Amino acid sequence: MSKLYEVIMPVTDQVVLGSRSPQRRELLESMVGAKSLRILPPLSSAEAGFQDVCDDPCFEKRLLEIVRDKYQDVYLQTVDVEHGSDSVDRPPYVVVADTIVIATNDQMRKRVLGQPDPAQWQSEVRDWMQHWLAGRTHEVWTGVIVAKEQQRREFIVKSTVTFCNMSDTMIEWYISTSESLGKAGGYAIQAHAAAFVTQFTGSLTTIIGLPLMEVIDALQALGWEMPVREVKG
């Protein structure tokens, strides 16, 4: 009986992911390959908030501003020799992203739910679940920049998620998992929060944090070639 084995072709051009998110890393690595992917998070964690904006056009503008700032931070790291080992030898493809959750309450007021404050995350997530997420449909937007030297693609991909009605006991159980920390909207759809989802529309990877097919399309439009895998018997 012949044995099947996989031959992986030579590594393609380097792709830099400007993010600390393990979910984004896992998603992009699944398509790019571990050997071609480099993680280079923004040096600055400061970013504009959404407290002073309240409608979709302003949400879009602010989200793209945040992503552009992240891109500039990461891009400078790839060309600034002062960063020593953090610099790269060849201009890479750069991917940066930011995800927001937009929820609506009983008064039809929209609000961006970012990452919960580590100092008061339990009370914050409890309020979000009770008054903004449970039994409602919310939007998840991921803004992305994909670039290669002077060429750049920027876009926002939008999806929706509907949560079931949730008892106080269920909310307290979710808080006890501690997975809300560091998550837009205070939940992770790929983990325990999947139990609450009754429906979603659009891209699941957008909700997780990186619209994978749109990112790959943008990379290919800029000249990136997907690694080729051959299976031989």
DORO-34093 format. One record per residue (C-alpha): chain; x, y, z. Coordinates in Angstrom, 1 decimal. Layout:
! residues N
+-------+--------+--------+--------+
! chain !      X !      Y !      Z !
+-------+--------+--------+--------+
!     A !      X !      Y !      Z !
...
+-------+--------+--------+--------+
***
This chain:
! residues 233
+-------+--------+--------+--------+
! chain !      X !      Y !      Z !
+-------+--------+--------+--------+
!     A !    0.0 !    0.0 !    0.0 !
!     A !    1.4 !    3.4 !   -1.0 !
!     A !    2.0 !    5.9 !    1.8 !
!     A !    0.6 !    9.4 !    1.5 !
!     A !    2.8 !   12.2 !    2.6 !
!     A !    2.7 !   16.0 !    2.3 !
!     A !    5.3 !   18.1 !    0.5 !
!     A !    5.3 !   21.8 !    1.5 !
!     A !    6.7 !   24.1 !   -1.1 !
!     A !    9.2 !   26.8 !   -0.2 !
!     A !    8.2 !   29.6 !    2.2 !
!     A !    6.5 !   32.6 !    0.6 !
!     A !    7.1 !   36.3 !    1.3 !
!     A !    6.9 !   37.2 !    5.0 !
!     A !    3.6 !   38.5 !    6.4 !
!     A !    3.7 !   40.6 !    9.5 !
!     A !    0.7 !   40.5 !   11.8 !
!     A !    0.5 !   43.6 !   13.9 !
!     A !   -1.5 !   42.2 !   16.7 !
!     A !   -1.2 !   40.5 !   20.2 !
!     A !   -4.3 !   38.5 !   19.6 !
!     A !   -3.8 !   34.7 !   19.7 !
!     A !   -7.0 !   34.3 !   17.7 !
!     A !   -5.8 !   36.5 !   14.9 !
!     A !   -2.5 !   34.7 !   14.9 !
!     A !   -4.2 !   31.3 !   14.7 !
!     A !   -6.5 !   32.4 !   11.8 !
!     A !   -3.8 !   34.0 !    9.7 !
!     A !   -1.2 !   31.2 !   10.4 !
!     A !   -3.7 !   28.7 !    9.1 !
!     A !   -3.5 !   30.2 !    5.6 !
!     A !   -0.1 !   31.8 !    5.5 !
!     A !    1.9 !   29.2 !    7.3 !
!     A !    3.9 !   29.5 !   10.6 !
!     A !    7.2 !   29.9 !    8.8 !
!     A !    6.0 !   32.9 !    6.8 !
!     A !    4.2 !   34.7 !    9.6 !
!     A !    5.8 !   37.2 !   12.0 !
!     A !    4.1 !   38.8 !   15.0 !
!     A !    5.0 !   42.4 !   15.5 !
!     A !    2.4 !   44.1 !   17.8 !
!     A !    2.0 !   47.9 !   18.0 !
!     A !    4.4 !   49.4 !   20.5 !
!     A !    1.8 !   51.7 !   21.8 !
!     A !   -1.4 !   50.4 !   23.4 !
!     A !   -3.1 !   53.9 !   23.4 !
!     A !   -5.9 !   54.3 !   21.0 !
!     A !   -8.9 !   56.6 !   20.4 !
!     A !  -12.1 !   55.5 !   22.1 !
!     A !  -15.8 !   55.7 !   20.9 !
!     A !  -17.3 !   57.7 !   23.9 !
!     A !  -17.8 !   60.8 !   21.8 !
!     A !  -19.4 !   59.1 !   18.7 !
!     A !  -22.9 !   57.6 !   18.4 !
!     A !  -23.8 !   56.8 !   14.8 !
!     A !  -22.5 !   54.4 !   12.1 !
!     A !  -20.6 !   56.9 !    9.9 !
!     A !  -18.7 !   58.1 !   13.0 !
!     A !  -18.1 !   54.5 !   14.2 !
!     A !  -16.6 !   53.7 !   10.7 !
!     A !  -14.4 !   56.8 !   10.7 !
!     A !  -13.1 !   56.2 !   14.2 !
!     A !  -12.5 !   52.5 !   13.6 !
!     A !  -10.4 !   53.2 !   10.5 !
!     A !   -8.5 !   55.9 !   12.4 !
!     A !   -7.6 !   53.3 !   15.0 !
!     A !   -6.5 !   50.8 !   12.4 !
!     A !   -4.4 !   53.4 !   10.6 !
!     A !   -2.6 !   54.3 !   13.8 !
!     A !   -1.9 !   50.7 !   14.5 !
!     A !   -0.6 !   50.2 !   10.9 !
!     A !    1.7 !   53.3 !   11.2 !
!     A !    3.2 !   51.9 !   14.5 !
!     A !    3.8 !   48.5 !   13.0 !
!     A !    5.1 !   49.8 !    9.7 !
!     A !    7.7 !   52.0 !   11.4 !
!     A !    9.0 !   49.0 !   13.3 !
!     A !    9.6 !   47.2 !   10.0 !
!     A !   11.8 !   50.0 !    8.6 !
!     A !   13.4 !   51.6 !   11.7 !
!     A !   16.8 !   50.1 !   12.3 !
!     A !   16.7 !   51.5 !   15.9 !
!     A !   14.5 !   48.5 !   16.8 !
!     A !   17.4 !   46.1 !   16.0 !
!     A !   16.0 !   42.6 !   16.1 !
!     A !   12.5 !   43.9 !   15.6 !
!     A !   13.3 !   45.1 !   12.1 !
!     A !   12.9 !   42.9 !    9.1 !
!     A !   15.3 !   42.4 !    6.1 !
!     A !   12.8 !   42.7 !    3.3 !
!     A !    9.6 !   44.8 !    3.1 !
!     A !    6.9 !   42.4 !    4.3 !
!     A !    3.2 !   42.3 !    3.8 !
!     A !    1.6 !   43.9 !    6.9 !
!     A !   -1.8 !   43.0 !    8.3 !
!     A !   -3.4 !   45.0 !   11.2 !
!     A !   -6.9 !   44.8 !   12.5 !
!     A !   -9.3 !   46.1 !   15.2 !
!     A !  -12.7 !   44.7 !   16.2 !
!     A !  -15.6 !   46.5 !   17.8 !
!     A !  -19.0 !   45.3 !   19.0 !
!     A !  -21.9 !   47.7 !   18.4 !
!     A !  -25.0 !   47.0 !   20.6 !
!     A !  -28.4 !   48.7 !   20.9 !
!     A !  -30.5 !   49.0 !   24.1 !
!     A !  -34.2 !   49.4 !   24.7 !
!     A !  -34.1 !   53.1 !   23.9 !
!     A !  -32.5 !   52.3 !   20.5 !
!     A !  -29.3 !   54.0 !   21.6 !
!     A !  -26.2 !   52.5 !   20.0 !
!     A !  -23.0 !   52.0 !   21.9 !
!     A !  -19.6 !   50.5 !   21.1 !
!     A !  -18.6 !   47.8 !   23.6 !
!     A !  -14.9 !   47.6 !   23.7 !
!     A !  -12.6 !   45.4 !   25.8 !
!     A !  -13.8 !   45.5 !   29.5 !
!     A !  -11.7 !   47.5 !   31.9 !
!     A !   -9.5 !   45.0 !   33.8 !
!     A !  -10.1 !   46.9 !   37.1 !
!     A !  -13.9 !   46.5 !   36.9 !
!     A !  -14.5 !   43.9 !   34.2 !
!     A !  -17.0 !   41.7 !   36.1 !
!     A !  -19.5 !   44.5 !   36.8 !
!     A !  -19.0 !   45.9 !   33.3 !
!     A !  -19.6 !   42.6 !   31.5 !
!     A !  -22.6 !   41.9 !   33.7 !
!     A !  -24.2 !   45.2 !   32.7 !
!     A !  -23.4 !   44.5 !   29.0 !
!     A !  -24.9 !   41.1 !   29.1 !
!     A !  -28.1 !   42.2 !   31.0 !
!     A !  -28.8 !   45.5 !   29.1 !
!     A !  -27.0 !   45.3 !   25.7 !
!     A !  -26.4 !   41.7 !   24.5 !
!     A !  -28.8 !   39.1 !   26.0 !
!     A !  -31.9 !   38.5 !   23.8 !
!     A !  -30.7 !   41.0 !   21.2 !
!     A !  -28.8 !   41.2 !   17.9 !
!     A !  -25.6 !   43.2 !   17.9 !
!     A !  -23.1 !   44.0 !   15.2 !
!     A !  -19.4 !   43.1 !   15.0 !
!     A !  -17.2 !   45.1 !   12.8 !
!     A !  -13.5 !   44.4 !   12.0 !
!     A !  -11.4 !   47.1 !   10.4 !
!     A !   -8.4 !   45.9 !    8.5 !
!     A !   -5.4 !   47.3 !    6.7 !
!     A !   -3.3 !   45.0 !    4.4 !
!     A !   -0.2 !   46.7 !    2.9 !
!     A !    2.9 !   46.1 !    0.9 !
!     A !    5.3 !   49.0 !    0.9 !
!     A !    3.3 !   51.9 !   -0.7 !
!     A !    0.4 !   49.8 !   -1.7 !
!     A !   -2.4 !   49.5 !    0.8 !
!     A !   -5.9 !   48.1 !    1.1 !
!     A !   -8.2 !   49.2 !    4.0 !
!     A !  -11.7 !   48.0 !    4.6 !
!     A !  -14.3 !   47.1 !    7.3 !
!     A !  -16.2 !   43.8 !    7.3 !
!     A !  -19.4 !   43.7 !    9.2 !
!     A !  -21.3 !   40.7 !   10.7 !
!     A !  -24.2 !   40.4 !   13.2 !
!     A !  -24.7 !   38.1 !   16.2 !
!     A !  -27.9 !   37.2 !   18.1 !
!     A !  -27.7 !   36.1 !   21.7 !
!     A !  -30.4 !   34.1 !   23.5 !
!     A !  -32.2 !   35.4 !   26.6 !
!     A !  -29.9 !   34.8 !   29.5 !
!     A !  -30.8 !   34.3 !   33.2 !
!     A !  -28.7 !   36.0 !   35.9 !
!     A !  -27.4 !   32.5 !   36.8 !
!     A !  -26.2 !   32.0 !   33.2 !
!     A !  -24.5 !   35.4 !   33.1 !
!     A !  -22.7 !   34.7 !   36.4 !
!     A !  -21.5 !   31.4 !   35.0 !
!     A !  -20.1 !   33.1 !   32.0 !
!     A !  -18.3 !   35.7 !   34.1 !
!     A !  -16.8 !   32.9 !   36.2 !
!     A !  -15.0 !   31.6 !   33.0 !
!     A !  -13.0 !   34.9 !   32.9 !
!     A !  -12.8 !   34.7 !   29.2 !
!     A !  -14.3 !   38.3 !   28.9 !
!     A !  -10.9 !   39.9 !   29.5 !
!     A !   -9.3 !   41.3 !   26.4 !
!     A !  -12.3 !   40.6 !   24.2 !
!     A !  -14.3 !   43.2 !   22.3 !
!     A !  -17.8 !   43.1 !   23.7 !
!     A !  -16.6 !   41.1 !   26.6 !
!     A !  -17.1 !   37.7 !   25.0 !
!     A !  -15.4 !   35.1 !   22.8 !
!     A !  -17.7 !   33.5 !   20.2 !
!     A !  -15.2 !   30.7 !   19.6 !
!     A !  -15.2 !   29.7 !   23.2 !
!     A !  -17.8 !   29.5 !   26.0 !
!     A !  -20.0 !   32.3 !   24.6 !
!     A !  -20.9 !   30.1 !   21.7 !
!     A !  -23.6 !   28.7 !   24.0 !
!     A !  -25.5 !   32.0 !   23.8 !
!     A !  -25.5 !   32.4 !   20.0 !
!     A !  -28.8 !   31.6 !   18.3 !
!     A !  -27.8 !   33.1 !   14.9 !
!     A !  -25.1 !   35.0 !   13.2 !
!     A !  -24.8 !   36.5 !    9.7 !
!     A !  -21.7 !   37.3 !    7.7 !
!     A !  -18.2 !   36.0 !    8.5 !
!     A !  -17.5 !   34.0 !   11.6 !
!     A !  -13.8 !   34.9 !   11.3 !
!     A !  -14.8 !   38.6 !   11.4 !
!     A !  -16.5 !   38.0 !   14.7 !
!     A !  -13.5 !   36.2 !   16.0 !
!     A !  -11.3 !   39.1 !   15.0 !
!     A !   -9.9 !   38.8 !   11.5 !
!     A !  -12.0 !   38.4 !    8.3 !
!     A !   -9.8 !   35.7 !    6.8 !
!     A !  -11.0 !   35.5 !    3.2 !
!     A !  -11.1 !   39.2 !    2.8 !
!     A !   -7.5 !   39.5 !    4.1 !
!     A !   -6.3 !   36.7 !    1.8 !
!     A !   -8.0 !   38.4 !   -1.1 !
!     A !   -6.2 !   41.7 !   -0.2 !
!     A !   -2.9 !   40.0 !    0.2 !
!     A !   -3.2 !   38.3 !   -3.2 !
!     A !   -4.3 !   41.6 !   -4.8 !
!     A !   -0.9 !   43.1 !   -3.6 !
!     A !    1.1 !   40.2 !   -5.1 !
!     A !    1.3 !   37.7 !   -2.3 !
!     A !    1.2 !   34.0 !   -3.3 !
!     A !   -0.4 !   31.4 !   -1.1 !
!     A !    1.9 !   28.6 !   -0.1 !
!     A !    1.3 !   25.5 !   -2.2 !
!     A !    0.9 !   22.1 !   -0.6 !
!     A !    1.1 !   18.9 !   -2.5 !
!     A !    0.0 !   15.5 !   -1.3 !
!     A !    1.7 !   12.6 !   -3.0 !
!     A !    1.1 !    8.9 !   -2.7 !
+-------+--------+--------+--------+
***
